[in-house]
């Protein structure tokens, strides 16, 4: 009995075996393994290759098992390149490859590496049909595998873990979990018809998308916060910028296009994080000092954010602008008294200001009490308009 379903011979067999290597989903775990190795600082090509091989065989197991279940057991796929026997042989071969590479790692490093590699194979083998029917495990499984890839790649090099490494793994767990929710949304109608409980089926499309982008945003925020606190290299925050732009574009796209954009954007994100760790481009570079504006520094920041607020309010329309101005006007007297009191008792000082005072407090504080709540409300109204547009488009379809 042949391994390939549609032809015989060595070429057909190799083609069928290669068909289970899906680059879009295979490359991130492999990159995560090498990323962990680079984070370690100490680098052994042999150990890095063995860990990457273990990751490869774990993901290959997942692809073969998933394809087998979807075609031969569930009837979800229209075709499959491997015969039943071919699927079984691939699973056996991938498992042997995993055992050999993980065993070699355990012998060269220590048994602790198995704690970080064996779960990756288990996630792959049990993804279908066990884990992919639960909204939590179907979402977190692949991202958790990548996080484990980072941890394992690092551990393979130095025989231990550290806080920065765990933080990087946590960031990717958040970001990739969000992308996975959007990826699963492509099959929303079918999954709902067979009672497959993905996050989108359980929460509905709108709520699932909000959760997905909230997870991605949280991951990006933690990178910026880590750069500020020194947990990550300063250049790591630069990695956020291109990916954030991709996220903004993806929010308006279909689940299929959004997944394609976000997955490829995550490649760039990870690559820039590697650059940040390996080369530390901005190490020793000071932040731009806007204090050169002297007494106009505080005022300049308020004018900057005030301009953004005005643009947002003009875009959302007159009604939203009226609601924002009304709310700011109601909040202003309370904020004024609060601000006056905190200044009076010495809670804080404002050295970089013009010195102009109005009604007992600096001019800049009056502007602050107008700009900040207006900015928050302008963002809120912008998001509300976007959600309303998305809902109208969905209903029209």
N, C-alpha and C positions, 0 to 999 in steps of 0.2 A: 504494500500500500504506500502511495506516494505521500510526501510531506506537503507538497503544493497541490492545491485543488484543481487548478486550471491547466496544468501542463506537467510534463515529466522532464527529467534530466537535471544535470548539475546547475545549469543556469536558472531554471525555474525554481529549484530548491533554494538557491542563494537569494533569489529575488523575494521568495515568500518569507524567508527568515529576516531579510532586511526590511520587509514591509512593517515589521513590528517595532522598528526604531522610528519613533515619531519625533523629529528634531525639535518641534515647537515645545514639546513637553520633556524631551530628554536633555536638552542643552542646559536649562536652568539648574537641575540637580547636579550635573557634572560641574557647571561653573561654580555652584555653591561649594562643592568639595574643594576645588582649587582655591576659592576665595578664603576658605578656612585655613588652608595651608599657607597662603600668603600672609594672613593675619598673624600666624604663629611667629613670623620673623625668621625662624630656623626652618630650612627647607631641605627635605630629602626627596629626590625624584622618585625613588623606589617606593617609599611610603605613600607619597601623593598618588602615584599610579595605582597602587594596590587599593587605596581607599576609593579612588574614582572608579575602579573596576567593580568594587563591591556595590557602589551606588548604581552603576550602569546595569548590573545584573538584577538589582532590586527593581529598578524602573522597568526593565525589559520584562520581568516577571509580571508586573502590573499590566503592561500593554497586552501581553499574550493572554493572561487570564481574563481581562476585561473583554477582549475581542471574542474569546471563546464563549463566555457567558452571554454576551449580547447577541451573538449569531446562533449558537447551537442550543442555548437554553431559553433565552428570552424571545428570540426571533426579532430583535430590534433592528439589526443591521441587514441590509439587502444582500451583502456578499462578504466573504472572508477569504483571504489568500491561503490559509492553512487548513489542512484536513484535521479531523478530530485527533488522529494519531500524531499529526504534525504539531498540534497545540500541546499535546502531552509531552512529546519529545523536547519541545522548546522549554516547557516549564521545568522538566527534569534537568536539561542542560544549563538553564539559567540558574537554577538552584545550586547545582554542583559548582558552577563558576562563582556564585556568591559565597558558598561555604569555603572554597579554596582561598579566595582573596581575603575574606574575613578571618579565616584561620591563620593565614600568613601574617596578617596584621597583628592578631593576638600574640603570635609567637615573637614578632619583632618589637612590638610596643609593650602591651600588657593586656590582660583580659578585660580591662575597663573599656577598651574600644568596642567590644561587642555590645555594650549597653547602648552605644550610639549608632551602631550599624545594623544589628539584628532587627530593631523596630522598623527600619526602613524597608526591609524585605517583607516583614509581616504586614505592613501597611499596603504594600503592593499586592501580595498574594490574596489578602482578604478584602481588598477594595471592592471586588465584585464576587459574589452577590451580597456580601454581608454588610460592608461599611457604606456602600453607595446608596443605601435606601434610607439612611438617617440624615437629617438636615445638618447635624453638627459634624459627624464623621465624613460625610461626603464633601463637606466644605473644607474642613481643616486637614484632611488626610494628606493631600499633595503638598500644601504649604508646610505642614509639619515635617514631611519628608525632606524638604529643602532646608528647613532649619536644622534638622538632624545632620544633613550633609555638611553644613558649615561647621557645626560642633565636632563632627567626626573628623573632618579634614584637618581641623586645628589639633584635636587630641592625637591624631596619628603622628603629628610632627613633634609635639612636646610632652605628650602623656598627661595632659591636664587641661583645665578650662580657666577662663577668667571673665570678669564682669563685662568688659567691653564686647567680648565675643558673644556672650549671652544677650547683650543689648542688640547687636546686629541681627542675631537670629530672631529675636522678638520682633524687630521692625519688619523683617521679611515675612514673618508669620502673619502679621496684621495685613500688610499690603497684598500678599498673595491670596489670603483668605477672601479679601474683597474682590479680587479679580476672579477667583473661583466661583463666587456667587453669580457674577455677571456671565461667566462662561456657562454655568448650568442653566441660566435663563434662556439660552438658545433652544433648549428642549422643553420649555415650560409646558406647552400644550400637550405634548406627548407624555411627559412625566406625570402631569395631572390626570391624564386619561388612564394611566396604569397605577395610580395611587403611589407613585414614587415620591417620597417626601424630601424634596430638596428645599432649600431655604426659600426659593421663589414660590414653590407650591404652597408652603406653609404660611408665608407672610403676604403673598401677593407680589406682583411685579414692582409696584411703586415703593412699597415698604422695603422690599429686598434690595432694590437699587440704592435707597437711602442708606441702608445698613452697609452695603458694599462700599460705597464711596466714603462713608464715615470711617470704616476700617482703613481704607487707603490713606485718607487724610490724617488719621491718627498716627499711622506709621511714618508718614512724611514729617509730621510735627515732631515726633520723637527724634528724628535725625537732626532737625534744626536745633532742638533743645539740647541734644547730646553734643552738638558742635559748640554751642554757647557755653555749656558747663565744662567742656574739656573731655567728656567721655569719648567723643569721636574727633577725628582730625577736622580742622576748620573747613577743608575742601569738601567734606561730606555734605555740607549744606548746599554746595553748588550742585550736587547730584540731584537735589530735590527739584531744582528749577525746570529742567527739560521734562521731567516726568510729570510735574504739576501741570505743565502746559498740555501734555498728552491727556491727562485726566480731564481737563476742562473741555477738550475737543470730544473725548469719548462720552461725556455726559449727554451729548446730543445725538449720539450714534445708536444704531441698532445693537442688540446684544452681540451679534456676530462680529460686526465691525468694531465695537467697543472692545471685545475680547482680543481681537487681532492687534488693535492699537496698544492696549494695556500690556499684553504679553511682550510685545516688542519694545515697548517703553520700559518695561522692567529690565530687559537686557541692558539697555543704556544706563538705567539707574544702578544696576549691579556693577557694570563696567566702571562707572565713575566712582563708586564706592571702593572698588579695587584700586583705582588710581589714587584715591584719597589716602588709603592705608599704605600702599606700596611706595608712593613717591612723596606724599605730604606736600603738595605744591604751595599751599598758603602758609606753611609753618613759618612763624616769625614775622608774618606780615600783619601790620596793625590795621585796625578798622579805620575807615575814613572818619575824621574828626570834624563834625559839623559845628563844633564849638568855636571854629574860626569866625563864625558869624557874630560872635560876641553877644551883646544884649538882645539881638534879634533871633537868636537860635530857637528858643521856645516858640516864638511867633511863626518862624518859618516852617516848623513841623506842623503847626496847626493849619497854616495855609495849604500845605501839601495835602494833608488828609481831608481838609475841608473841600479842596478842589475835587478829590476823588468822590467825596460824598455828593457834591453837586452834580457830577456827571451821572452817578448812579440814579439819583432822584429824577433827573431829566429823562433818563432812559425808561424808568418804570411808569412815568405818567403823572398827570396832575392829581388824581385821587390819592395815589400813594404819597406824593409830596405833601399834600394837605394833612394826611394822617400823621406823617412824620413830624411836621412842624407843630401840629396840635399837641402831640405827645411830648415833644421837647419843651414846649411852652409850659406845660403842666408840671413837668419834672424840674424845670429850671429853678423855681423859688426854693424847693427843698435842697437842691444841689448847692445853691448859693449860700444858704445858712450853714450847711454842712461844711462847705469849703472855708467859709469865714472862720468858723469855730476851730477847725483843724489847724489853720494858719495861726490863729490867735494863741493857741496853747502850744505852738511849736512842734507840731507833728512832723512837718517837713519844711524845707526852704527851697526857693527857686532862684538860684544865682544868675542864670543866663536869661534875664528878662529885661524889658525896656525900662522898667521902673515906673511906668504909668499905672496909676491906681484909679479904680472907679468903684464907688460905693464900698470902700473899705478893703477891697481885694485887688490883686494885680489884674490888669487888662487881659493878660493871657489866660487867667483862670476863668474869666467870663467866656472867652472863646472856647476853652476846653470843655466847659459845661454845655456848650451848644454843639460843638463838633462831634464829640465822642458818642453821645446818644443818637445823634443824627446819622452818624456813620453806621452804628449798629442797626438802626432801623432801616437804613437804605439797603444794607446787605440783606436783611430779613425780607424786605419787599421785593428785592431782585430775585431771591430764591423762590418766593411765593409765586411770582410771575412765571418763572421757569417751570415750576411744578404744575401750574395751571395750564401752561402750553403743552407740556408732556401729556397731561391727562386728556386734553382736548384732542391731541393727535391720536392717542390710543383709542378713544371712543369713536373717532372718525374711521379708524381702520376696522 
